[in-house]
Amino acid sequence: MSTGKITDAVGRYLDAVANGTAADIASCYAPDGTLEDPVGSEPRRGHAAIHEFYSALEGARRSTELLAVRVAGDSAAFHFRVRTELAGQTYEIEPIDVMTFDDEQRITSMRAFWSAGDMRVAQ
């Protein structure tokens, strides 16, 4: 798999997080894909569990910005900013996600590196 295809898959994921529904985001994952967000939490497996996780974002205004990406083999590590506006507050966080991909550029595993101390209320 090429670096460009994986970089494009990361871009599709970030676009879905910013603009899509929980179903749109879950569709970026392989049917048996896993999500661990943040690292150390109970991993979620499969579209239904992943959809449930991202459904918390629905109804919120969101934006994402890719800050850096590194690709090696079938994996990517990337640093990005996500802003979420919910109930009159804007929250911002800059996690580092590590993902692996299948031959169809679907996410087979995602691990998000961040902690509660990394979340901030934006001005």
Summary of the structure (lengths in Angstrom):
residues: 123
radius of gyration: 13.7
end to end distance: 40.7
largest distance: 42.4
contacts: 351
relative contact order: 0.22
helix: 29%
strand: 44%
